[in-house]
Amino acid sequence: MRVLGVDPGLTRCGVGVVDGSPGRPLRMVGVGVLRTPADAEIGQRLLLIEQGMESWLDEHRPDLVAVERVFAQHNVSTVMGTAQASAVAMLCATRRGLPVTLHTPSEVKAAVTGSGRADKAQVTAMVTRLLRLDAPPKPADAADALALAICHIWRGAATDRIAAALAKAPGPAVAARSTARPAARQEYRR
């Protein structure tokens, strides 16, 4: 599986491509940062991110795009820019028919380091080790993008298989699950 990880940002948008599957060694295919000038108009900045994202998608042909889920921070303008860059990445992937998954920062940290509270230095160190890199990817946005790709390969693939198995489950299994939660059973029948 080839995953393009995206650490969204308006000034620096980290992108990283990783090949791998659960239980097998991972391989970094590419890593970088899409940059936009802070003094440019917002529409121009989003266009630059879109062009950069399309270039990465053309060059690396991922099977899936994993994007960091935007969460509320204290600085609303930072959240807005991050959300806008995230939307551009999702739009570019969806336009090509590529699945998009979102992972929270704590999910990514836990998948890569074993702790959802790891700091950026710990994430970067583990990404460097897991991908057997000679030097840590810089800046941190690039390392975070690789961490997103790794997280999806390890966690998302398992989640996808579980969802697929549940979707294929015969009728009694669905009925057994729905009896455990009466509200869900009523939703299911509508």
Order of alpha helices (4+ residues) and beta strands (2+ residues): beta-beta-beta-alpha-beta-alpha-beta-alpha-alpha-alpha-alpha-alpha-alpha
